[in-house]
């Protein structure tokens, strides 16, 4: 079990009849930590040792077996017997592989007597990928951040998810950080009614013009025929 608390261990002092010392308590204060993939991070632990001669304190990376002592780790004394040990990691050391979203790097914090490890206690650093705004894991199989598809958005770096735009809004491009309001389109039935009404009006106008022209032509022909058949009267000349 990886601890998130303070653990007290006991180590025995140097041997020998003349230099034998009583068993010495050593306390480790350990906390699991979390960091973003590809960003500098710090892993730390506290060691409390009630001895006049300070033992060698270390942090060991169990992933690659590397053991770090001062000055590779920072030693910050806190009081007369407590020391905060910090191991500073580079962005390269915290980068999560492309084929996974997150990983755990195990460490131990411990003390040594000379070159022999006396006691150590494990803790861990949790590393995870963090997608920026407009990015996310588009499906469950994704292990790399991608631009959110159209009609979705992401404005948070916490959940790494692309969210569908709420009703009445939409995103017109990929990688959106928000959705914009959209106008409600007219119902298709209303569009059809308007188009049919306009066509019918045009037809009625055309028919009306056609009928008016025909009537005018008929009237003109009738008047012309009446004029031709009109009787002619000669002036009577008295004999």
C-alpha atoms as a printed R data frame, in Angstrom:
    type eleno elety resid chain resno       x      y        z
1   ATOM     1    CA   UNK     A     1   0.000  0.000    0.000
2   ATOM     2    CA   UNK     A     2   1.340  3.433   -0.906
3   ATOM     3    CA   UNK     A     3   1.111  5.704    2.139
4   ATOM     4    CA   UNK     A     4  -0.318  9.183    2.402
5   ATOM     5    CA   UNK     A     5   0.618  9.773    6.002
6   ATOM     6    CA   UNK     A     6   3.421  9.660    8.559
7   ATOM     7    CA   UNK     A     7   5.176  6.348    9.212
8   ATOM     8    CA   UNK     A     8   7.539  5.676   12.103
9   ATOM     9    CA   UNK     A     9  10.313  3.130   11.669
10  ATOM    10    CA   UNK     A    10  13.198  2.194   13.946
11  ATOM    11    CA   UNK     A    11  16.823  1.685   13.037
12  ATOM    12    CA   UNK     A    12  19.689  0.470   15.183
13  ATOM    13    CA   UNK     A    13  22.757  2.613   15.722
14  ATOM    14    CA   UNK     A    14  26.379  1.593   15.068
15  ATOM    15    CA   UNK     A    15  27.401 -1.726   16.620
16  ATOM    16    CA   UNK     A    16  30.323 -2.469   18.951
17  ATOM    17    CA   UNK     A    17  30.612 -2.784   22.706
18  ATOM    18    CA   UNK     A    18  31.759  0.753   23.285
19  ATOM    19    CA   UNK     A    19  29.656  2.586   20.685
20  ATOM    20    CA   UNK     A    20  26.351  0.779   20.924
21  ATOM    21    CA   UNK     A    21  23.414  3.218   20.858
22  ATOM    22    CA   UNK     A    22  19.751  2.551   21.509
23  ATOM    23    CA   UNK     A    23  17.277  1.943   18.707
24  ATOM    24    CA   UNK     A    24  16.519  5.256   16.979
25  ATOM    25    CA   UNK     A    25  13.074  6.170   15.613
26  ATOM    26    CA   UNK     A    26  12.872  7.513   12.079
27  ATOM    27    CA   UNK     A    27   9.689  9.130   10.857
28  ATOM    28    CA   UNK     A    28   8.746  9.494    7.182
29  ATOM    29    CA   UNK     A    29   6.025 11.922    6.140
30  ATOM    30    CA   UNK     A    30   4.918 10.886    2.659
31  ATOM    31    CA   UNK     A    31   2.264 12.170    0.304
32  ATOM    32    CA   UNK     A    32   1.380 10.890   -3.149
33  ATOM    33    CA   UNK     A    33   1.413 13.721   -5.674
34  ATOM    34    CA   UNK     A    34  -0.003 14.457   -9.125
35  ATOM    35    CA   UNK     A    35   1.598 16.267  -12.064
36  ATOM    36    CA   UNK     A    36   0.884 17.029  -15.712
37  ATOM    37    CA   UNK     A    37   2.680 15.088  -18.404
38  ATOM    38    CA   UNK     A    38   5.494 17.076  -19.977
39  ATOM    39    CA   UNK     A    39   5.702 19.657  -17.189
40  ATOM    40    CA   UNK     A    40   8.386 20.068  -14.512
41  ATOM    41    CA   UNK     A    41   7.384 18.466  -11.212
42  ATOM    42    CA   UNK     A    42   8.648 17.912   -7.676
43  ATOM    43    CA   UNK     A    43   8.451 14.757   -5.565
44  ATOM    44    CA   UNK     A    44   9.114 15.254   -1.887
45  ATOM    45    CA   UNK     A    45   9.144 13.546    1.504
46  ATOM    46    CA   UNK     A    46  10.025 14.484    5.077
47  ATOM    47    CA   UNK     A    47  12.463 12.545    7.220
48  ATOM    48    CA   UNK     A    48  12.776 13.025   10.989
49  ATOM    49    CA   UNK     A    49  15.794 11.415   12.622
50  ATOM    50    CA   UNK     A    50  16.723 11.909   16.286
51  ATOM    51    CA   UNK     A    51  20.470 11.368   15.975
52  ATOM    52    CA   UNK     A    52  23.522 13.551   16.395
53  ATOM    53    CA   UNK     A    53  25.016 12.176   13.204
54  ATOM    54    CA   UNK     A    54  22.649 12.573   10.271
55  ATOM    55    CA   UNK     A    55  22.388  9.406    8.132
56  ATOM    56    CA   UNK     A    56  22.444  9.524    4.356
57  ATOM    57    CA   UNK     A    57  18.928 10.358    3.162
58  ATOM    58    CA   UNK     A    58  17.794  9.555   -0.365
59  ATOM    59    CA   UNK     A    59  14.944  9.348   -2.849
60  ATOM    60    CA   UNK     A    60  14.966  6.412   -5.246
61  ATOM    61    CA   UNK     A    61  13.095  6.179   -8.542
62  ATOM    62    CA   UNK     A    62  11.900  2.588   -8.822
63  ATOM    63    CA   UNK     A    63  11.068  3.039  -12.528
64  ATOM    64    CA   UNK     A    64  14.722  3.131  -13.553
65  ATOM    65    CA   UNK     A    65  16.485  2.266  -10.273
66  ATOM    66    CA   UNK     A    66  18.219  5.654   -9.987
67  ATOM    67    CA   UNK     A    67  19.010  6.757   -6.405
68  ATOM    68    CA   UNK     A    68  19.399 10.452   -5.619
69  ATOM    69    CA   UNK     A    69  21.305 12.017   -2.720
70  ATOM    70    CA   UNK     A    70  22.241 15.618   -2.012
71  ATOM    71    CA   UNK     A    71  23.028 17.727   -3.957
72  ATOM    72    CA   UNK     A    72  20.853 15.945   -6.580
73  ATOM    73    CA   UNK     A    73  18.012 16.255   -4.103
74  ATOM    74    CA   UNK     A    74  17.323 19.421   -2.180
75  ATOM    75    CA   UNK     A    75  17.529 19.184    1.611
76  ATOM    76    CA   UNK     A    76  15.470 21.788    3.456
77  ATOM    77    CA   UNK     A    77  15.878 21.516    7.260
78  ATOM    78    CA   UNK     A    78  12.655 22.062    9.193
79  ATOM    79    CA   UNK     A    79  13.619 22.363   12.824
80  ATOM    80    CA   UNK     A    80  16.424 20.469   14.534
81  ATOM    81    CA   UNK     A    81  15.683 16.950   13.278
82  ATOM    82    CA   UNK     A    82  13.233 17.115   10.348
83  ATOM    83    CA   UNK     A    83  14.356 17.426    6.752
84  ATOM    84    CA   UNK     A    84  12.219 17.994    3.658
85  ATOM    85    CA   UNK     A    85  13.755 16.225    0.679
86  ATOM    86    CA   UNK     A    86  12.813 17.377   -2.817
87  ATOM    87    CA   UNK     A    87  13.641 15.757   -6.138
88  ATOM    88    CA   UNK     A    88  13.037 18.129   -9.053
89  ATOM    89    CA   UNK     A    89  12.002 16.430  -12.286
90  ATOM    90    CA   UNK     A    90  12.361 17.857  -15.780
91  ATOM    91    CA   UNK     A    91   9.600 17.927  -18.399
92  ATOM    92    CA   UNK     A    92  11.321 15.046  -20.184
93  ATOM    93    CA   UNK     A    93  11.231 12.911  -17.024
94  ATOM    94    CA   UNK     A    94   7.484 13.444  -16.557
95  ATOM    95    CA   UNK     A    95   6.406 12.884  -20.173
96  ATOM    96    CA   UNK     A    96   3.821 10.111  -20.502
97  ATOM    97    CA   UNK     A    97   4.251  7.769  -23.527
98  ATOM    98    CA   UNK     A    98   2.002  8.337  -26.545
99  ATOM    99    CA   UNK     A    99   0.143  5.047  -26.172
100 ATOM   100    CA   UNK     A   100  -1.253  5.765  -22.669
101 ATOM   101    CA   UNK     A   101  -3.151  8.631  -21.053
102 ATOM   102    CA   UNK     A   102  -1.592  8.356  -17.621
103 ATOM   103    CA   UNK     A   103   1.014  6.468  -15.643
104 ATOM   104    CA   UNK     A   104   2.400  6.049  -12.116
105 ATOM   105    CA   UNK     A   105   6.067  6.539  -11.213
106 ATOM   106    CA   UNK     A   106   6.948  4.769   -7.949
107 ATOM   107    CA   UNK     A   107   9.535  6.191   -5.533
108 ATOM   108    CA   UNK     A   108  10.895  5.375   -2.101
109 ATOM   109    CA   UNK     A   109  12.175  7.735    0.548
110 ATOM   110    CA   UNK     A   110  14.800  6.304    2.857
111 ATOM   111    CA   UNK     A   111  17.956  6.547    4.935
112 ATOM   112    CA   UNK     A   112  21.235  4.662    4.615
113 ATOM   113    CA   UNK     A   113  24.048  3.728    6.986
114 ATOM   114    CA   UNK     A   114  27.094  4.181    4.827
115 ATOM   115    CA   UNK     A   115  26.316  2.320    1.611
116 ATOM   116    CA   UNK     A   116  23.724 -0.032    3.149
117 ATOM   117    CA   UNK     A   117  20.059  0.850    2.889
118 ATOM   118    CA   UNK     A   118  18.561  0.817    6.358
119 ATOM   119    CA   UNK     A   119  14.908  1.605    5.753
120 ATOM   120    CA   UNK     A   120  12.777  3.051    2.975
121 ATOM   121    CA   UNK     A   121   9.075  3.702    2.462
122 ATOM   122    CA   UNK     A   122   7.281  3.895   -0.911
123 ATOM   123    CA   UNK     A   123   5.194  6.698   -2.364
124 ATOM   124    CA   UNK     A   124   4.233  7.639   -5.913
125 ATOM   125    CA   UNK     A   125   3.845 10.372   -8.496
126 ATOM   126    CA   UNK     A   126   0.717 10.197  -10.666
127 ATOM   127    CA   UNK     A   127   1.281 11.581  -14.155
128 ATOM   128    CA   UNK     A   128  -1.500 12.341  -16.619
129 ATOM   129    CA   UNK     A   129  -1.976 14.114  -19.915
130 ATOM   130    CA   UNK     A   130  -3.811 17.431  -19.840
131 ATOM   131    CA   UNK     A   131  -5.607 18.638  -22.971
132 ATOM   132    CA   UNK     A   132  -5.777 22.378  -23.491
133 ATOM   133    CA   UNK     A   133  -8.936 24.392  -24.304
134 ATOM   134    CA   UNK     A   134 -10.506 23.224  -27.554
135 ATOM   135    CA   UNK     A   135  -8.783 19.844  -27.222
136 ATOM   136    CA   UNK     A   136  -9.738 16.509  -25.692
137 ATOM   137    CA   UNK     A   137  -9.903 12.735  -25.974
138 ATOM   138    CA   UNK     A   138 -12.521 12.351  -28.690
139 ATOM   139    CA   UNK     A   139 -13.255  8.673  -28.004
140 ATOM   140    CA   UNK     A   140 -12.382  6.035  -25.420
141 ATOM   141    CA   UNK     A   141  -9.489  4.689  -27.484
142 ATOM   142    CA   UNK     A   142  -7.693  8.033  -27.765
143 ATOM   143    CA   UNK     A   143  -4.431  8.398  -25.865
144 ATOM   144    CA   UNK     A   144  -3.447 11.725  -27.440
145 ATOM   145    CA   UNK     A   145  -5.292 15.044  -27.272
146 ATOM   146    CA   UNK     A   146  -7.092 16.045  -30.471
147 ATOM   147    CA   UNK     A   147  -9.042 19.105  -31.610
148 ATOM   148    CA   UNK     A   148 -12.694 18.814  -30.628
149 ATOM   149    CA   UNK     A   149 -14.916 18.038  -33.679
150 ATOM   150    CA   UNK     A   150 -17.509 20.469  -35.016
151 ATOM   151    CA   UNK     A   151 -20.664 20.786  -32.898
152 ATOM   152    CA   UNK     A   152 -18.606 20.121  -29.724
153 ATOM   153    CA   UNK     A   153 -16.375 22.236  -27.486
154 ATOM   154    CA   UNK     A   154 -13.967 22.118  -24.553
155 ATOM   155    CA   UNK     A   155 -13.123 25.050  -22.289
156 ATOM   156    CA   UNK     A   156 -11.606 23.088  -19.405
157 ATOM   157    CA   UNK     A   157  -8.312 21.290  -18.879
158 ATOM   158    CA   UNK     A   158  -9.649 19.145  -16.041
159 ATOM   159    CA   UNK     A   159 -11.817 16.489  -17.695
160 ATOM   160    CA   UNK     A   160 -10.103 16.339  -21.142
161 ATOM   161    CA   UNK     A   161 -13.480 15.786  -22.808
162 ATOM   162    CA   UNK     A   162 -15.217 17.353  -25.815
163 ATOM   163    CA   UNK     A   163 -18.818 18.236  -24.906
164 ATOM   164    CA   UNK     A   164 -21.771 18.494  -27.304
165 ATOM   165    CA   UNK     A   165 -23.049 22.028  -27.804
166 ATOM   166    CA   UNK     A   166 -26.264 22.756  -25.847
167 ATOM   167    CA   UNK     A   167 -29.568 23.066  -27.688
168 ATOM   168    CA   UNK     A   168 -29.828 26.333  -29.603
169 ATOM   169    CA   UNK     A   169 -26.050 26.708  -29.940
170 ATOM   170    CA   UNK     A   170 -23.383 25.325  -32.245
171 ATOM   171    CA   UNK     A   171 -19.661 25.437  -33.038
172 ATOM   172    CA   UNK     A   172 -18.857 26.004  -36.683
173 ATOM   173    CA   UNK     A   173 -15.233 24.814  -36.559
174 ATOM   174    CA   UNK     A   174 -13.025 22.214  -34.907
175 ATOM   175    CA   UNK     A   175 -11.092 23.031  -31.748
176 ATOM   176    CA   UNK     A   176 -13.822 25.307  -30.368
177 ATOM   177    CA   UNK     A   177 -13.706 26.528  -26.777
178 ATOM   178    CA   UNK     A   178 -17.391 27.472  -26.749
179 ATOM   179    CA   UNK     A   179 -20.640 27.397  -28.708
180 ATOM   180    CA   UNK     A   180 -22.483 30.349  -30.253
181 ATOM   181    CA   UNK     A   181 -26.276 30.906  -30.375
182 ATOM   182    CA   UNK     A   182 -27.887 30.027  -33.694
183 ATOM   183    CA   UNK     A   183 -31.151 31.323  -35.251
184 ATOM   184    CA   UNK     A   184 -33.982 28.827  -35.274
185 ATOM   185    CA   UNK     A   185 -34.671 27.874  -38.893
186 ATOM   186    CA   UNK     A   186 -38.240 28.316  -40.182
187 ATOM   187    CA   UNK     A   187 -40.199 25.081  -40.195
188 ATOM   188    CA   UNK     A   188 -40.147 23.375  -43.620
189 ATOM   189    CA   UNK     A   189 -43.957 23.535  -43.870
190 ATOM   190    CA   UNK     A   190 -43.924 27.317  -43.563
191 ATOM   191    CA   UNK     A   191 -41.299 27.584  -46.297
192 ATOM   192    CA   UNK     A   192 -43.391 25.382  -48.593
193 ATOM   193    CA   UNK     A   193 -46.535 27.415  -47.898
194 ATOM   194    CA   UNK     A   194 -44.756 30.673  -48.678
195 ATOM   195    CA   UNK     A   195 -43.272 29.326  -51.927
196 ATOM   196    CA   UNK     A   196 -46.614 27.874  -53.091
197 ATOM   197    CA   UNK     A   197 -48.407 31.130  -52.289
198 ATOM   198    CA   UNK     A   198 -45.912 33.161  -54.305
199 ATOM   199    CA   UNK     A   199 -46.188 30.795  -57.282
200 ATOM   200    CA   UNK     A   200 -49.983 30.895  -57.128
201 ATOM   201    CA   UNK     A   201 -49.951 34.693  -57.042
202 ATOM   202    CA   UNK     A   202 -47.702 34.835  -60.088
203 ATOM   203    CA   UNK     A   203 -49.971 32.391  -61.958
204 ATOM   204    CA   UNK     A   204 -53.079 34.438  -61.109
205 ATOM   205    CA   UNK     A   205 -51.422 37.630  -62.307
206 ATOM   206    CA   UNK     A   206 -50.308 35.990  -65.544
207 ATOM   207    CA   UNK     A   207 -53.797 34.572  -66.180
208 ATOM   208    CA   UNK     A   208 -55.371 37.938  -65.408
209 ATOM   209    CA   UNK     A   209 -53.095 39.729  -67.851
210 ATOM   210    CA   UNK     A   210 -53.758 37.066  -70.494
211 ATOM   211    CA   UNK     A   211 -57.554 37.328  -70.069
212 ATOM   212    CA   UNK     A   212 -57.400 41.124  -70.205
213 ATOM   213    CA   UNK     A   213 -55.439 41.008  -73.459
214 ATOM   214    CA   UNK     A   214 -57.875 38.528  -75.029
215 ATOM   215    CA   UNK     A   215 -60.881 40.606  -74.017
216 ATOM   216    CA   UNK     A   216 -59.313 43.707  -75.439
217 ATOM   217    CA   UNK     A   217 -58.593 41.943  -78.739
218 ATOM   218    CA   UNK     A   218 -62.172 40.609  -78.996
219 ATOM   219    CA   UNK     A   219 -63.621 44.036  -78.310
220 ATOM   220    CA   UNK     A   220 -61.457 45.582  -80.975
221 ATOM   221    CA   UNK     A   221 -62.525 42.991  -83.577
222 ATOM   222    CA   UNK     A   222 -66.189 43.440  -82.705
223 ATOM   223    CA   UNK     A   223 -66.049 47.172  -83.052
224 ATOM   224    CA   UNK     A   224 -64.280 46.819  -86.362
225 ATOM   225    CA   UNK     A   225 -66.941 44.429  -87.721
226 ATOM   226    CA   UNK     A   226 -69.769 46.740  -86.611
227 ATOM   227    CA   UNK     A   227 -68.195 49.622  -88.421
228 ATOM   228    CA   UNK     A   228 -67.934 47.678  -91.672
229 ATOM   229    CA   UNK     A   229 -71.635 46.553  -91.726
230 ATOM   230    CA   UNK     A   230 -73.082 49.993  -90.892
231 ATOM   231    CA   UNK     A   231 -75.727 51.147  -93.577
232 ATOM   232    CA   UNK     A   232 -74.803 54.174  -95.649
233 ATOM   233    CA   UNK     A   233 -77.477 56.920  -96.216
234 ATOM   234    CA   UNK     A   234 -77.337 59.184  -99.356
235 ATOM   235    CA   UNK     A   235 -78.499 62.648  -99.268
236 ATOM   236    CA   UNK     A   236 -81.989 63.021 -100.953
237 ATOM   237    CA   UNK     A   237 -81.869 65.512 -103.805
238 ATOM   238    CA   UNK     A   238 -85.222 67.091 -104.523
239 ATOM   239    CA   UNK     A   239 -86.217 66.756 -108.038
